[in-house]
Each structure stands twice: as C-alpha cells, then as structure tokens.
Amino acid sequence: MGRLSTVLCGIELDNPVIPASGTFGFGWEFAEWYDINCLGTFSFKGTTKEPRFGNPTPRIAECASGMINAVGLQNPGVDRVIREELPKLSQVFHKKVMANVSGFSVDDYASTCERLDAQEQVGWLEVNISCPNVHGGGMSFGTDPAAAAEVTRAVKKVTHKPVIMKLSPNVTDITAIARACEEAGADGISLINTLQGMRINLRTRQPVLKNVMGGVSGPAVFPVALRMVWQVCRAVRIPVIGMGGITTAEDVLEMMMAGAVACEVGAANLVDPCACKRIIEDLPSAMDKYGIKSLSELGRA
C-alpha cells in the first residue's frame, strides 16, 4: 500500500478522498475538468427505482459558510443510469465506483440495490437512509433503529457487494442507528448527511425554499460531523466514511484521526470543481507538517 492508500470494506483505494453523492453527478461531467482517476473513488448521484424530477424551485439557498439544498433526489431512475450513465462513466473512470441508492419503501431500496449490485463497475452500495429533502422516504428510515435495520437486512439479502449505510445527523443518538445497521449486516457506515435548516426572505417574509426546509452542508457543519464520526467509530467495528464540511487536506486528516477510513467531499465540489484534486495533491505536505508517514497510522485505516 502507498502512503495515501486506505482500505474500504476490503477494497484498496489509492487515497481516501471520495466526492460525495449529489455533488459530482455521474462523474463524467467532472472529467472535463481533470482526470478523475486521481480520486480514491466517488459516490454517484443518488439513484431511485423510478425517475424523479425532484422538488419544485427554488431549491437552493445560501447561508453563512455553507448552503441549503432541497433538490429532492432528482435522477433519471436506475434503468437509465445502468443503460446510459455507467457506459459513459466507463470511458473516463477506470476504478470501482460507489453507487448511492435511495428509496421510498424497503422494496424500493432492495430492488434498486439488486440492479446496481449486478453492474461490474459498481464496487460498493451506499444506501441513503438520510435524505431530509423528500417526503415519505429517505430520512424516515434513518431516524429509527428498527427501520434502518430493516432496510439493511433487505438490501443485504439481494446483494453481494459491500453495503454502506449513509446516516442522518437529524437524530438524538447517532450511535443507536449505526449499531442497528451493523447488527443487521451492514459492511460500513457513512456519515453525516445534511442537517435540516431553512432561510426566510426578509422582503417577502416567506421561506426561501419552496420546500420550506432543506439540508445544510458546507464548512459550517464540519464540527458536528466530526463529533458524530468520532462517536460512531467508537460504537461499531465496521469501517466508517466521514463527511460533512470537508474542504482541505487538514480536514481529511482530522476525520481520519477521529476514526474514519475514508472521507467524502460534498459542497466543496460545487464551489470549486477541482476541490477533490486539490485536496489529494495537498495531502502529502499536510502529512509532512504533522509528522504522518502513512495514513494507515490514523484511525482504523
């Protein structure tokens, strides 16, 4: 293994930097900016069983040190992702990719995961039970340990590849959800998804977002994310991916010191399309600064 290498659910990554779902499209869009094979891997746009247009606009709002989104899982549906998006991706990305899956019922999750599990380029299934921007699905499964476990068991029953459950921070005890997923057979945990928030337009006195509330992301949430990753890494034995407000190589090191084996970078990609490339390039000098010879020294990498 190289100096930056890490292992995620039995698969070695060249480095721990993973663009987060919803901020990197299906990958090929960013290949116009740089060679995306420099990434550890990436999590592609959240995919559901059927196509989704998403929430009505406006669905993006600014906030201090971050943003609020209520996009609502807009995607072309799993059949079209397999038929159109993965072939395009295979032309520009030559590593295993992480498939991010969401649903509105346990059967939805299982069906979509089963389809994507059969795709050769998919290395991991990241099961999103944490989206705060859809009604009747997503986060409703991630706020109750029993429901989280039910989704985990259903997905594991129809798949062979590593299943990583993506958790919501909008809960009282994040460790209870993580333990329930581990006990139900999850191979890994990723966290955090966005925190719930809103903005009000002072002129109209109405919420800025048509959905009223949305998910807060960006540097402002990093301390909350770090705290939850620390807690979960000490509550479960399976690998943890840390995310939430990561913008620098130092943030990656901090997350890995908290116990994460890899890190997802989200909102930073929307500010700077080359954010992940920059973080990877900055990692060696950041490691030198803090006397870190290899990332395997940190956390549970």
N, C-alpha and C positions, 0 to 999 in steps of 0.2 A: 504493500500500500504506500502511496505517496504521502507527502507531508500534509496535503489538504484533504486526503481521502477520508471517507467515512462509510459506514455500512448501514443501510436502511432495510430492515426486515430481510436480511440475508443477501441483499444486492449491493455491491460496492458502487459508490459514487466517487467521481473524480474530486468533487468538492461538495460542501454541504448546502450550497445556495440553490434554492428552488423557487422560481417565480410562482406566486400563488394564483389559484383559480380565480377567474373573473378579472384578472389584471393583465393577462398575457394571451388572450384569445385562444386560438388553437396552435400557437407557436409560429406558424409560417409567416404571420404578419410581422413579427419582430425579426425574422431572418433578413428582412430588407435593411435592418439597421446594423446587425453584426452576426457573426457565426454563432448561432445559439447552441452549438455543440460544446461550447465552453462551460455550459451550465451543468450542475450535478444531474438534474432532470428538471421538468416543470409539470405543474398541475394544470391540465387544460380546462377550458371554460365549463362551468357546471352544466351537466347534461341530464336531461329528464327523459322519461319514456316517450312522451309526445312533444312536439314543438311548442315553444312558448314565446309569445310576443313580449312578455314582461309587463311591468306596471306602467300606468299612464304617466306622461311627463307633466311637470318637471319631476325628475327623479334623482337629481344630483344637487347637492348644496355644499357650499364651503363652510369651514369652521376653523378656528384657530388651531394651527399645527395638524391639520388633517382635512378630512372631507366626510360627507354623509351621502350614502347611496341607497336608493330603493329601486334598483334596476329590476329585481324580481325574477332572476334566473332566465333571462332571455336566451334562448338557444334553439337550434334547428331540430332537436329531437335525436334520439340515439341512432335511429336508422340512417339518417342523413349524415350524422357525424362519422359513422362507420363507412358509409358509401363515398363521402366527399372529403371530409376534413382529414381523416387519417391518411389517405393516399397522398394528399398534398403535403402533409407533415413529413411523411417518409422521404420526400425528396430533399428535405433540408435538415432533418434531425435524425441522427443515427444511433440514438440510445433509447432505452426503455422510457416511456412516458407515463405519468401518473394520470389516471382517469378520475375526474371528480364527478360524483353522481349525487343527484338529489331526487326527491320523490314526494308524493302526496299520500302514499299508503305503503304499507310493508311490502305488498306485492309489486308496487312500482319500483321500489328500491331493488328488490330481488331480480325482477325481470331485466332492468337496465344493467345491473351489475353482471348478470349472467351473459348478456350480449357482449359487453366490453371485455369481460374476462377471456373470451374466446379470441380476442384480437392479439396477434403476435406482438405488436409494438407496445401494448399495454403491460407495464411491469407491476403496477400497484393500483388498487382501487381505493380512492379517498372518498369515503361515504359521508356526505354533508348532512348531518342532522342538526344543523346550527344556523340556518339562514333566517335572519329576522325580517326579511322583506317580502315574504309570501304568506298567503292566508291558507290555513288548513293543511300545512305541511312544513317541511324544513325544521324550524326550531321547536315545533310542538313535540317532535320525537327526541330532541336533545335536552329537554328540561326535566325529564322524568327518567330515573334509572331503569325502571321496568320497560318503558317504551324504547329506550336506547338499546337495551339488551335484546329486545325482540327484533329490531332491525338488524342488529349484528348477527344474531343466530340465523335469520332468514337469508342474509347475504352469504354468510359462510357456507351454508348448506348447498349453494348452487355455484360456488366459485372455487378456484384452485390457487389463485394468486393472492399475495398479501393484501389484507383488508385493513385500512387505516381509517378509524372513525374520527371525523372532524367535529370538535365540540364547541358549544356556545358558552361565552362568558356570562350570559344573562341568567345565571343560576345562583342559588345560595351556596351550594357546596359542589364545586367542580370535581372534587376527588370522588364523590359518590357516583357521578356519571361515568368517570373514567374507569373505576373499578368494575362497574356493571358491564361495561363494554369488554374489558379484559376477561371477566369471568364467562362472558358469552362467546368468547373465542376470537376477539379482535387480535390482529397481529401487531397493531400500532395505534397510536393516538396522535392527532394533530390539533393544535390549539394556539391562539384563540381565533374564532371568527369575530366579526364586528360587534361592538357594543351598541345597544339601542340609543338613539338620540333624535333630536329634531331641531329645527330652526323656525323662527317666526319672522315674516316680513313686516317691518315696522310701519310701512306705508299702508299696506292692505290689512294689517292686523290678523293675517291668516298664515297658517303653516306654509313654509316654502315648498315642501314636498307635497305632491298630490296624494301620496300615500300617508301623509302626516309624519310618520316616523320612518327612520331608516337606520342603516348601520354605520357607525362611526369608525373610521380607520385612520391610519397615519401616525406620525411620531407621538401624538398625544396619548395613545393607548399603550405605548411600549412598557411603562412600569407595571400596568395592570397585567399585561400579557406575561411579562417576566415572572411576576408573582405566581400566576396560575400555572405556568410551566414548571416552576420550582416545586409547587405543591403536588402536581400530578406525577412528576418524575420520582417523587418520594412515596407515592401511593400505589404505583403499578410497577411491574417488572418488564413490560413490553416497551419497545422504542417509542420515543416522543419526538415529534416535529414541533418546533417552536415558531410562532409567527405573531405579528401584531406590532406595527410601527417600526419595523427594521429598515434602516436607511444606510447604515455604514458597516464596515468590516468589524468595527468595535462592538456594534450591536450583536453581530453574529457570535463573536467570542463570548459576550455576556450571556446570550441564550444558551450556548453550549456549556458554559460553566454552571448554568442552572440545571443542566442535565439533558438538554436536547441533543439528539444525534444529527439533526439537520435543521435548516431554517428556511421558512418560506418568506418571500419578499412580495408585498402586495401593492399598496398605494404608491410606493416609490416608483414603480414602473409607469404609473400614469403621469408622474411629474417629469421623469427622465427615462425615456425608453431604454437607455443603456445602463440603468441603475445596477442591475444584477452583474453585468460585465464589469463595471467599475468596482463593485464590492469584491468580486473574485480577485481582480487584479490588486486590490488593496490589502487582501488578507495576509500575504507573506510579510509585508512590512509591519502590519499591526501585530502579527505574531512575534516578530523580532522585538518590537518595542516592549512587549510584556514577557519576553523570555519563554515563549511557547515554541518548542521544537516541532511538535506534531499535534494536529487536532485530536488525535487519539488519546492525548493526555487529559482532555477535558471531558467532563460529564461522563456519559456512558458510551461514547463513540467507539 
